[in-house]
């Protein structure tokens, strides 16, 4: 009887914690991918929570076994009502990315909580043996759920109870030469997150000018029908850097960074030496990244000479408001009633201030990297025009507010600032500049959120134009050219390699590369 009580108590604990712990069963973990170590306080809090609920549930069930049959029946009718609520929470969390479905699931659970006890109590008066059989079935299901402990405890324990040191989010390699290669050209790759070709060059918002994008395009090769390689930054940029499709990524501390080429396909190790940065190193180029969102300093550590990355926004990876910077006890307190509350689509408060600080820090690091003549291949990943808004385009000032359209205006200002820095460097005349984006403005996602504005709805036409941006400026180029044929965004990878090999000197060379008339890959690739 004691073993059965322990198993039933375990089942109640599993059903309570499952919606919260679900994030730790995905192929990539937001707690370990987007945040610097240590991040153990969240899984540690959930681990302790499941033990606490298990202990309390066991004490309750053990106490019920000493009660009269009548009291036990009433208690298990109450627990059956609790199960309706628990299953409602599980469904609510499972459909968190679909708020309408999640709300329907929660509404059905509320109806069940009201109806089930009334129905069981009424049936108990008429057919007590049927109620006892039904409650025996409920106890059996709860006991079966208890075997979930065999999965939950090892998963959470492995992530939460082992030592995690503090991770460096910026470094300069000690092997970086003291002086630059004076005769070597330079490459600067500027990647603006969520920059839409349609909004900048196609369906431009009325009354909004982008002089820096226009000026850059007038002296560059611009791809007007670029085809995206994916939808999420976590997969798109590692794929562009690798030169291969990346449909899914996995990163859990203690394991190598891995990727899938196709959904549900086999996992492959993400080898930095096979990336464009590894290729640059083999050709004698020094490399540097100043970036936002992806942990570049972690998974490209061995092929970078300078690196910095930052991401402070609260990422919607958990269905409750847990924070990796908080202590274990603070996170556990947030998990206990009445504090614990599941949110559809992980609705965290929109933090414009945090996003603005990330932008300022990334820009400062970017300008520092551009002014370092030792770094010959530079990549900058900037957090604009990605929302939340951080610019007042009417006042031309940074402001913890606004929307995607405001951030578009800031993106143009940002390009102008970076180009001014590039032109001020001694290597300006031999610097190739690439301006691109990972994906376009994902209207279908943002229109679901609370900070979506009427202006955004009107200017987007509520449609998702998939075209990201790619513009390539070669040293000395004075004329612009538009490539209108559909081209995969993966073309940026062979363009970078060709520039490193000194094979691109004009827009005609880029057109030939796009048409497939280029040398084969080197054998070391």
C-alpha positions as CSV (number, residue, x, y, z in Angstrom):
1,X,0.0,0.0,0.0
2,X,2.9,2.4,0.8
3,X,4.4,1.8,-2.7
4,X,1.0,2.5,-4.3
5,X,0.6,5.7,-2.3
6,X,4.1,6.8,-3.3
7,X,3.3,6.1,-7.0
8,X,0.0,7.9,-6.9
9,X,1.7,10.9,-5.2
10,X,4.4,10.9,-7.9
11,X,1.6,10.9,-10.5
12,X,0.0,14.0,-9.0
13,X,3.5,15.7,-8.9
14,X,4.2,14.8,-12.5
15,X,0.9,16.2,-13.8
16,X,1.4,19.4,-11.8
17,X,4.9,20.0,-13.0
18,X,4.7,18.7,-16.6
19,X,3.4,22.0,-18.2
20,X,6.3,23.9,-16.6
21,X,9.0,21.2,-17.3
22,X,7.9,20.6,-20.9
23,X,10.5,23.1,-22.2
24,X,13.3,20.8,-21.1
25,X,12.2,18.1,-23.4
26,X,12.7,20.1,-26.6
27,X,15.6,19.6,-29.0
28,X,17.0,23.1,-28.2
29,X,16.7,24.7,-24.8
30,X,16.2,28.4,-24.5
31,X,17.7,28.3,-21.0
32,X,21.0,26.9,-22.3
33,X,21.1,28.4,-25.8
34,X,20.3,32.1,-25.4
35,X,21.7,32.8,-22.0
36,X,25.2,32.8,-20.6
37,X,26.0,30.3,-17.8
38,X,25.0,29.8,-15.1
39,X,21.3,29.1,-15.9
40,X,20.7,26.3,-13.5
41,X,18.4,28.2,-11.2
42,X,15.3,27.5,-13.4
43,X,15.7,23.6,-13.8
44,X,16.8,23.5,-10.1
45,X,13.7,25.3,-9.0
46,X,11.5,23.0,-11.0
47,X,13.4,19.9,-9.7
48,X,12.8,21.0,-6.1
49,X,9.2,21.8,-6.9
50,X,8.4,18.3,-8.1
51,X,10.0,16.8,-5.0
52,X,8.0,19.2,-2.8
53,X,4.7,18.4,-4.5
54,X,5.5,14.7,-4.4
55,X,6.1,14.8,-0.6
56,X,3.0,16.8,0.1
57,X,0.9,14.6,-2.1
58,X,2.2,11.4,-0.4
59,X,1.5,12.8,3.1
60,X,-2.1,13.6,2.0
61,X,-2.7,10.2,0.4
62,X,-1.1,8.4,3.4
63,X,-3.4,10.3,5.7
64,X,-6.5,9.4,3.6
65,X,-5.7,5.7,4.0
66,X,-6.3,6.1,7.7
67,X,-9.7,7.7,7.1
68,X,-13.1,6.1,6.8
69,X,-14.2,4.8,3.3
70,X,-16.8,7.7,3.2
71,X,-14.1,10.3,3.8
72,X,-11.7,8.7,1.3
73,X,-14.5,8.7,-1.4
74,X,-15.2,12.4,-0.9
75,X,-11.4,13.1,-0.9
76,X,-10.9,11.2,-4.2
77,X,-13.9,13.0,-5.8
78,X,-12.1,16.2,-4.9
79,X,-8.8,14.9,-6.3
80,X,-10.6,13.8,-9.5
81,X,-11.8,17.5,-9.8
82,X,-8.1,18.5,-9.3
83,X,-7.1,16.2,-12.2
84,X,-9.5,18.0,-14.5
85,X,-7.7,21.2,-13.7
86,X,-4.3,19.6,-14.1
87,X,-5.1,18.2,-17.5
88,X,-6.4,21.6,-18.4
89,X,-3.1,23.1,-17.5
90,X,-1.3,20.5,-19.6
91,X,-3.4,21.3,-22.6
92,X,-3.1,25.0,-22.0
93,X,0.7,24.8,-22.0
94,X,0.8,22.4,-25.0
95,X,-1.0,24.9,-27.1
96,X,0.7,28.0,-25.7
97,X,1.8,29.0,-29.2
98,X,-1.9,29.1,-30.3
99,X,-3.6,31.3,-27.7
100,X,-7.2,30.7,-29.0
101,X,-6.8,26.9,-28.6
102,X,-5.1,27.4,-25.2
103,X,-8.0,29.6,-24.0
104,X,-10.6,27.0,-25.2
105,X,-8.7,24.3,-23.3
106,X,-8.6,26.3,-20.1
107,X,-12.3,27.2,-20.5
108,X,-13.2,23.5,-20.9
109,X,-11.1,22.7,-17.8
110,X,-13.1,25.3,-15.8
111,X,-16.3,23.8,-16.9
112,X,-15.0,20.4,-15.9
113,X,-14.0,21.6,-12.5
114,X,-17.6,22.8,-11.9
115,X,-19.4,19.7,-13.4
116,X,-17.3,16.7,-12.4
117,X,-17.7,17.0,-8.6
118,X,-21.5,17.6,-8.9
119,X,-21.9,14.6,-11.2
120,X,-19.8,12.3,-9.1
121,X,-21.5,13.3,-5.9
122,X,-25.0,12.8,-7.5
123,X,-23.9,9.4,-8.9
124,X,-22.5,8.4,-5.6
125,X,-25.9,8.7,-4.0
126,X,-27.6,6.6,-6.8
127,X,-24.9,4.1,-7.7
128,X,-22.1,4.1,-5.1
129,X,-20.4,1.0,-6.6
130,X,-20.0,2.8,-10.0
131,X,-18.4,5.8,-8.3
132,X,-16.0,3.5,-6.5
133,X,-15.0,1.8,-9.8
134,X,-14.6,5.2,-11.5
135,X,-12.4,6.4,-8.6
136,X,-10.3,3.2,-8.8
137,X,-9.8,4.0,-12.5
138,X,-8.7,7.5,-11.6
139,X,-6.2,6.2,-9.1
140,X,-4.8,3.8,-11.6
141,X,-4.3,6.6,-14.2
142,X,-2.6,8.7,-11.5
143,X,-0.3,5.8,-10.6
144,X,0.6,5.3,-14.3
145,X,1.5,9.0,-14.5
146,X,3.8,8.5,-11.6
147,X,6.2,6.6,-13.9
148,X,6.9,10.0,-15.5
149,X,9.3,10.6,-12.6
150,X,11.7,8.2,-14.3
151,X,12.1,10.8,-17.1
152,X,11.5,14.1,-15.2
153,X,13.9,13.7,-12.3
154,X,17.0,12.6,-14.4
155,X,16.3,15.4,-17.0
156,X,15.9,18.2,-14.5
157,X,18.5,16.8,-12.1
158,X,21.2,16.6,-14.9
159,X,20.6,20.2,-15.9
160,X,20.0,21.8,-12.5
161,X,22.2,20.0,-10.0
162,X,25.6,20.0,-11.7
163,X,28.1,22.8,-11.5
164,X,27.9,25.6,-14.0
165,X,30.7,28.2,-14.1
166,X,30.3,31.8,-15.4
167,X,30.5,31.9,-19.2
168,X,32.5,34.7,-20.9
169,X,30.3,36.5,-23.4
170,X,33.3,38.4,-24.9
171,X,36.9,37.6,-25.6
172,X,40.0,38.5,-27.6
173,X,42.2,35.6,-28.6
174,X,45.8,35.9,-27.2
175,X,47.0,34.7,-30.6
176,X,45.6,37.8,-32.3
177,X,48.6,39.6,-34.0
178,X,49.6,42.9,-32.6
179,X,49.6,44.6,-36.0
180,X,47.2,44.1,-38.9
181,X,48.0,42.6,-42.3
182,X,48.6,45.9,-44.1
183,X,48.0,44.6,-47.6
184,X,45.1,42.3,-46.9
185,X,41.6,43.5,-47.9
186,X,38.7,43.6,-45.4
187,X,35.2,42.2,-45.3
188,X,32.4,43.6,-43.1
189,X,29.2,41.6,-43.0
190,X,26.3,43.6,-41.4
191,X,23.3,41.5,-40.5
192,X,20.2,43.3,-39.3
193,X,17.7,41.0,-37.6
194,X,14.2,40.8,-39.3
195,X,15.0,43.4,-42.0
196,X,12.4,43.2,-44.7
197,X,13.2,43.8,-48.4
198,X,9.5,44.6,-49.0
199,X,9.3,47.3,-46.3
200,X,12.7,48.9,-47.3
201,X,12.5,48.8,-51.1
202,X,9.0,47.5,-52.1
203,X,6.0,48.6,-50.0
204,X,7.8,51.4,-48.2
205,X,5.7,53.1,-45.5
206,X,4.4,56.4,-46.8
207,X,6.4,59.4,-45.7
208,X,9.4,57.3,-44.6
209,X,12.7,57.8,-46.2
210,X,15.7,55.4,-46.0
211,X,18.6,57.5,-47.4
212,X,21.4,55.2,-46.1
213,X,19.8,52.1,-47.6
214,X,19.2,53.9,-50.9
215,X,22.8,55.2,-51.0
216,X,24.2,51.8,-50.2
217,X,22.0,50.1,-52.8
218,X,23.0,52.6,-55.5
219,X,26.6,51.3,-55.3
220,X,25.9,47.6,-54.6
221,X,24.4,44.4,-56.0
222,X,21.0,44.1,-54.5
223,X,19.0,40.9,-54.5
224,X,15.3,41.7,-55.0
225,X,13.9,38.2,-54.9
226,X,16.0,36.6,-52.2
227,X,14.5,33.3,-50.9
228,X,14.8,32.8,-47.1
229,X,16.6,29.7,-45.8
230,X,14.4,29.4,-42.7
231,X,12.1,31.2,-40.3
232,X,14.0,31.4,-37.0
233,X,17.3,33.1,-36.3
234,X,18.5,30.1,-34.3
235,X,18.6,28.0,-37.4
236,X,19.0,30.6,-40.2
237,X,22.3,32.2,-39.2
238,X,24.1,29.0,-38.2
239,X,23.1,27.7,-41.6
240,X,24.3,30.8,-43.5
241,X,27.6,30.6,-41.7
242,X,27.9,26.9,-42.3
243,X,26.8,27.0,-46.0
244,X,24.3,24.2,-45.4
245,X,20.6,24.1,-44.5
246,X,19.9,24.0,-40.8
247,X,16.4,23.1,-39.9
248,X,16.8,22.6,-36.2
249,X,19.6,23.1,-33.6
250,X,20.3,21.5,-30.3
251,X,22.4,23.0,-27.5
252,X,22.4,21.7,-24.0
253,X,25.3,22.6,-21.7
254,X,27.6,19.6,-21.5
255,X,26.9,18.5,-25.0
256,X,28.3,19.6,-28.4
257,X,26.3,22.0,-30.4
258,X,24.4,19.9,-33.0
259,X,22.1,20.6,-36.0
260,X,19.7,18.8,-38.3
261,X,19.6,19.5,-42.1
262,X,15.9,18.5,-42.3
263,X,13.2,18.3,-39.6
264,X,13.3,15.0,-37.7
265,X,16.4,14.0,-39.6
266,X,19.7,12.8,-38.0
267,X,21.7,15.1,-35.8
268,X,25.2,16.3,-36.9
269,X,27.9,18.0,-34.9
270,X,28.2,21.7,-35.8
271,X,31.9,21.9,-36.7
272,X,33.3,25.5,-36.5
273,X,36.1,24.5,-38.9
274,X,33.5,23.9,-41.7
275,X,32.0,27.4,-41.3
276,X,33.0,30.4,-43.3
277,X,35.0,31.6,-40.2
278,X,36.9,28.3,-40.2
279,X,37.6,28.7,-43.9
280,X,38.7,32.3,-43.3
281,X,41.2,31.2,-40.7
282,X,42.7,28.6,-43.1
283,X,43.2,31.4,-45.6
284,X,45.0,33.5,-43.1
285,X,42.1,35.9,-42.2
286,X,41.6,37.2,-38.7
287,X,37.9,37.1,-37.6
288,X,35.6,38.9,-35.3
289,X,31.9,39.0,-34.3
290,X,29.9,41.6,-32.4
291,X,26.4,40.2,-32.1
292,X,23.0,39.8,-30.5
293,X,20.8,36.8,-29.7
294,X,22.9,33.8,-30.8
295,X,25.8,32.7,-28.6
296,X,28.4,33.0,-31.2
297,X,31.3,33.1,-28.7
298,X,30.3,29.7,-27.6
299,X,29.8,27.7,-30.7
300,X,32.4,29.5,-32.9
301,X,34.9,30.0,-30.2
302,X,37.8,28.1,-31.9
303,X,37.6,30.1,-35.2
304,X,37.2,33.7,-33.8
305,X,39.9,36.1,-32.8
306,X,37.5,38.6,-31.2
307,X,33.9,38.0,-30.1
308,X,31.1,39.6,-28.1
309,X,27.4,38.6,-27.9
310,X,24.5,39.8,-25.8
311,X,20.9,38.9,-25.3
312,X,18.9,40.2,-22.4
313,X,15.3,40.1,-23.6
314,X,13.1,37.6,-21.7
315,X,12.7,34.8,-24.1
316,X,9.3,33.1,-24.3
317,X,10.5,29.6,-23.7
318,X,8.7,28.8,-20.5
319,X,4.9,29.0,-19.8
320,X,5.5,30.7,-16.5
321,X,7.4,33.8,-15.5
322,X,10.8,32.4,-14.5
323,X,14.0,34.3,-14.9
324,X,17.5,32.9,-15.3
325,X,19.1,35.7,-13.4
326,X,17.0,34.9,-10.3
327,X,18.1,32.6,-7.5
328,X,16.7,29.1,-7.2
329,X,14.5,30.0,-4.3
330,X,13.1,33.1,-6.1
331,X,12.1,31.0,-9.1
332,X,10.6,28.3,-6.9
333,X,8.6,30.9,-5.1
334,X,7.2,32.1,-8.5
335,X,6.1,28.5,-9.1
336,X,4.0,28.2,-6.0
337,X,0.3,29.2,-5.8
338,X,-0.9,31.9,-5.9
339,X,2.1,33.2,-7.8
340,X,2.2,30.5,-10.4
341,X,0.3,31.4,-13.5
342,X,0.4,29.8,-17.0
343,X,0.5,32.3,-19.9
344,X,-0.5,31.5,-23.5
345,X,2.5,32.1,-25.8
346,X,4.6,32.8,-22.7
347,X,3.3,36.4,-22.5
348,X,6.1,38.2,-20.7
349,X,6.0,41.9,-20.3
350,X,7.4,43.6,-23.4
351,X,10.7,45.1,-22.3
352,X,11.6,47.9,-24.6
353,X,14.2,49.2,-22.2
354,X,16.1,45.9,-22.2
355,X,16.1,45.7,-26.0
356,X,17.4,49.3,-26.2
357,X,20.2,48.5,-23.9
358,X,21.1,45.4,-26.0
359,X,21.1,47.6,-29.1
360,X,23.4,50.2,-27.5
361,X,25.8,47.6,-26.2
362,X,25.9,45.7,-29.6
363,X,26.5,49.0,-31.4
364,X,29.4,50.0,-29.1
365,X,31.0,46.6,-29.6
366,X,30.4,46.8,-33.4
367,X,32.1,50.2,-33.7
368,X,35.0,49.0,-31.5
369,X,35.4,45.9,-33.8
370,X,35.3,48.1,-37.0
371,X,38.0,50.3,-35.6
372,X,40.3,47.3,-34.8
373,X,42.4,47.0,-38.0
374,X,43.7,43.6,-36.9
375,X,40.3,42.0,-37.6
376,X,40.0,41.5,-41.4
377,X,36.7,39.6,-41.5
378,X,34.0,41.3,-39.4
379,X,30.4,40.1,-38.8
380,X,27.9,42.3,-37.0
381,X,24.5,40.9,-36.0
382,X,22.3,43.8,-34.8
383,X,18.9,43.7,-32.9
384,X,17.1,46.0,-35.3
385,X,14.5,46.3,-36.8
386,X,13.5,43.4,-34.7
387,X,10.9,44.5,-32.1
388,X,10.1,45.7,-29.5
389,X,10.4,49.3,-30.6
390,X,13.2,51.4,-29.3
391,X,13.1,54.5,-31.5
392,X,11.0,57.6,-32.0
393,X,11.2,58.4,-35.7
394,X,9.5,61.7,-35.2
395,X,12.0,63.0,-32.7
396,X,14.9,61.0,-34.2
397,X,15.9,59.7,-30.8
398,X,16.2,56.4,-29.0
399,X,13.1,55.8,-27.0
400,X,11.8,52.8,-25.0
401,X,8.7,52.5,-27.2
402,X,7.6,52.5,-30.8
403,X,7.1,49.7,-33.2
404,X,8.6,47.8,-36.1
405,X,8.3,50.8,-38.4
406,X,10.2,53.0,-35.9
407,X,12.9,50.4,-35.8
408,X,13.1,50.3,-39.6
409,X,14.0,54.0,-39.4
410,X,16.5,53.2,-36.7
411,X,18.0,50.5,-39.0
412,X,18.7,53.1,-41.7
413,X,20.3,55.4,-39.1
414,X,22.3,52.4,-37.9
415,X,23.6,51.6,-41.3
416,X,24.6,55.2,-41.8
417,X,26.5,55.2,-38.5
418,X,28.4,52.0,-39.3
419,X,29.2,53.1,-42.8
420,X,30.6,56.4,-41.4
421,X,32.9,54.3,-39.1
422,X,34.0,52.1,-42.0
423,X,34.8,55.1,-44.2
424,X,36.9,56.6,-41.4
425,X,39.2,53.5,-41.3
426,X,42.5,53.3,-43.2
427,X,41.2,50.2,-45.0
428,X,38.0,51.8,-46.4
429,X,39.1,51.7,-50.0
430,X,39.7,48.0,-49.9
431,X,36.7,47.0,-47.7
432,X,33.8,44.8,-49.1
433,X,30.6,45.4,-47.2
434,X,27.6,43.0,-47.2
435,X,24.3,44.1,-45.7
436,X,21.8,41.3,-45.1
437,X,19.1,40.0,-42.8
438,X,18.3,36.5,-41.5
439,X,14.6,36.6,-42.4
440,X,11.9,39.2,-43.2
441,X,9.3,40.8,-41.0
442,X,7.3,37.8,-39.6
443,X,3.9,39.5,-39.5
444,X,2.0,36.3,-38.8
445,X,3.9,36.0,-35.4
446,X,3.9,39.6,-34.3
447,X,0.2,40.4,-35.0
448,X,-0.7,37.9,-32.2
449,X,1.0,39.9,-29.5
450,X,-0.2,42.6,-27.3
451,X,2.1,45.4,-28.6
452,X,1.0,45.0,-32.3
453,X,-0.2,48.4,-33.5
454,X,-2.8,49.6,-35.9
455,X,0.0,51.2,-38.0
456,X,1.8,47.9,-38.3
457,X,-1.4,46.1,-39.3
458,X,-2.1,48.8,-42.0
459,X,1.5,49.0,-43.4
460,X,2.0,45.2,-43.5
461,X,-1.3,44.6,-45.1
462,X,-1.4,41.7,-42.6
463,X,0.6,39.7,-45.1
464,X,4.1,38.1,-44.7
465,X,6.4,39.0,-47.6
466,X,9.2,36.4,-47.1
467,X,12.0,38.3,-48.8
468,X,15.0,39.1,-46.6
469,X,17.7,41.6,-47.6
470,X,21.0,41.0,-49.3
471,X,23.2,43.8,-50.7
472,X,26.9,43.4,-51.6
473,X,29.3,46.3,-52.1
474,X,32.7,45.6,-53.5
475,X,35.6,48.1,-53.2
476,X,35.6,50.8,-55.9
477,X,32.1,49.9,-57.1
478,X,30.2,53.0,-58.2
479,X,27.2,51.5,-60.0
480,X,24.2,49.6,-58.6
481,X,22.8,46.4,-60.0
482,X,19.6,44.5,-59.1
483,X,19.5,40.7,-59.3
484,X,15.8,40.0,-59.8
485,X,15.9,36.3,-60.3
486,X,15.0,34.1,-57.3
487,X,18.1,33.2,-55.4
488,X,18.5,31.4,-52.1
489,X,19.9,33.5,-49.2
490,X,22.5,30.8,-48.9
491,X,24.3,32.6,-51.7
492,X,25.9,34.9,-49.1
493,X,28.2,32.0,-48.1
494,X,29.8,31.4,-51.5
495,X,30.0,35.2,-52.0
496,X,32.0,35.5,-48.8
497,X,34.3,32.7,-49.8
498,X,34.9,34.2,-53.2
499,X,35.8,37.6,-51.8
500,X,38.3,35.9,-49.4
501,X,39.9,34.1,-52.4
502,X,40.1,37.4,-54.3
503,X,37.7,36.2,-57.1
504,X,35.2,39.1,-56.9
505,X,36.1,42.5,-58.2
506,X,32.9,43.6,-60.0
507,X,29.2,43.2,-60.1
508,X,29.7,41.0,-63.2
509,X,31.7,38.6,-61.1
510,X,28.8,38.4,-58.6
511,X,26.3,37.8,-61.4
512,X,28.6,35.0,-62.8
513,X,28.7,33.4,-59.3
514,X,24.9,33.6,-59.0
515,X,24.6,31.9,-62.4
516,X,26.8,29.0,-61.1
517,X,30.0,30.0,-63.0
518,X,32.4,29.8,-60.2
519,X,35.4,27.7,-59.2
520,X,34.7,24.5,-57.3
521,X,35.2,24.2,-53.6
522,X,38.7,23.9,-52.3
523,X,39.7,20.4,-51.3
524,X,40.1,21.4,-47.6
525,X,36.4,22.0,-47.5
